[in-house]
Amino acid sequence: MSGEDLKNQLKSEIEEEIKNNKVLIYGKGTRTAPQCGFTMETVQFFDKYNVPFEVVNVLNNMPKRETLNEMTNWPTLPKVFIDGKFYGDTDILDEMEAKGEIEPLLKSAFGQE
C-alpha cells in the first residue's frame, strides 16, 4: 500500500469514527487507562457532564496521529470532536466551559434542546 493510499484509508477511518461518536477524544491511552495527564484531564472533563464519549488510543499509531494533525491543523493530543466538529483540547474546552458554551453544545449534540 502506498503512503497516499494509507493516508486516505486512515482519513476514511477517522471520518467514520467521528461520525459514529457524538463526543470523540483522540488521545494517549484509553478511557479507563489514560496514558498521559492531558488525556486523563479530558476524560475527567467529559465524565462530569455524564454524556457518552469514546477515547481512541493513538499513542503508538504515528501514521494515524500524523493524519489527524493534517486534518485538524492541531499538533498536540488530545484532540476533541463534538458532534463532528473539531474543538481542540482541554485548554479550549475549559475556556468554552467558563463562557457557558459546553452544556448547550452537548445538549444540542445529543438532541436534548
C-alpha positions as CSV (number, residue, x, y, z in Angstrom):
1,M,0.0,0.0,0.0
2,S,1.4,3.4,-0.9
3,G,1.8,6.2,1.6
4,E,-1.1,8.1,-0.1
5,D,-3.3,5.0,0.0
6,L,-2.6,4.6,3.7
7,K,-3.3,8.2,4.4
8,N,-6.6,8.0,2.5
9,Q,-7.6,4.9,4.4
10,L,-6.7,6.5,7.7
11,K,-8.7,9.6,6.8
12,S,-11.7,7.5,6.0
13,E,-11.3,5.6,9.3
14,I,-11.1,8.8,11.3
15,E,-14.1,10.3,9.5
16,E,-16.1,7.2,10.3
17,E,-15.1,7.3,14.0
18,I,-16.1,11.0,14.2
19,K,-19.4,10.3,12.5
20,N,-20.2,7.4,14.9
21,N,-19.4,9.2,18.1
22,K,-21.1,12.4,19.3
23,V,-18.0,13.1,21.6
24,L,-14.7,11.6,20.5
25,I,-11.3,12.1,22.0
26,Y,-8.1,11.0,20.2
27,G,-5.6,10.7,23.0
28,K,-2.8,8.7,24.6
29,G,-4.3,5.6,26.2
30,T,-7.9,4.6,26.7
31,R,-10.9,6.0,28.7
32,T,-10.2,3.6,31.6
33,A,-6.4,3.8,31.3
34,P,-5.3,7.2,30.1
35,Q,-1.5,7.3,29.5
36,C,-0.9,11.0,29.8
37,G,-2.2,13.7,32.1
38,F,-3.9,15.7,29.3
39,T,-5.9,12.7,28.2
40,M,-6.9,11.9,31.8
41,E,-7.9,15.6,32.2
42,T,-10.1,15.4,29.1
43,V,-11.7,12.1,30.2
44,Q,-12.5,13.7,33.6
45,F,-13.9,16.8,31.8
46,F,-16.5,14.8,29.9
47,D,-17.2,12.4,32.8
48,K,-18.6,15.3,34.8
49,Y,-21.1,16.0,32.0
50,N,-22.4,12.4,32.2
51,V,-22.5,12.0,28.4
52,P,-21.4,9.1,26.3
53,F,-18.0,9.6,24.8
54,E,-15.3,7.4,23.2
55,V,-11.5,7.6,23.5
56,V,-9.4,6.4,20.6
57,N,-5.8,5.5,21.6
58,V,-3.4,6.8,19.0
59,L,-0.3,6.7,21.3
60,N,1.5,4.1,19.2
61,N,-0.1,4.9,15.8
62,M,2.1,7.6,14.3
63,P,0.5,7.4,10.8
64,K,-2.9,8.0,12.3
65,R,-1.6,10.8,14.5
66,E,0.0,12.5,11.5
67,T,-3.2,12.2,9.5
68,L,-5.2,13.7,12.4
69,N,-2.6,16.5,12.7
70,E,-3.1,17.3,9.0
71,M,-6.9,17.1,9.2
72,T,-7.2,19.4,12.2
73,N,-4.1,21.6,11.8
74,W,-3.5,20.9,15.5
75,P,-0.2,19.3,16.6
76,T,-1.0,18.0,20.1
77,L,-3.1,15.4,21.8
78,P,-5.7,15.0,22.9
79,K,-7.9,16.1,20.0
80,V,-11.6,16.5,20.8
81,F,-14.5,16.3,18.4
82,I,-18.1,17.1,19.4
83,D,-20.9,16.4,17.0
84,G,-18.5,16.0,14.1
85,K,-16.7,19.3,14.8
86,F,-13.1,19.6,16.0
87,Y,-12.7,21.7,19.1
88,G,-9.0,21.3,20.2
89,D,-8.0,20.1,23.7
90,T,-8.9,20.8,27.3
91,D,-7.4,24.3,27.2
92,I,-10.0,25.3,24.6
93,L,-12.8,23.3,26.4
94,D,-12.1,24.9,29.8
95,E,-12.3,28.3,28.1
96,M,-15.6,27.3,26.5
97,E,-16.9,26.0,29.8
98,A,-16.1,29.3,31.5
99,K,-18.2,31.0,28.9
100,G,-21.1,28.6,29.4
101,E,-20.7,27.1,25.9
102,I,-20.1,23.4,26.6
103,E,-23.5,22.4,28.1
104,P,-25.6,23.8,25.3
105,L,-23.2,22.3,22.7
106,L,-23.5,18.8,24.4
107,K,-27.3,19.2,24.7
108,S,-27.5,20.0,21.0
109,A,-25.2,17.1,20.0
110,F,-27.4,14.7,22.0
111,G,-30.7,16.2,20.9
112,Q,-31.7,17.5,24.4
113,E,-32.7,21.0,23.4
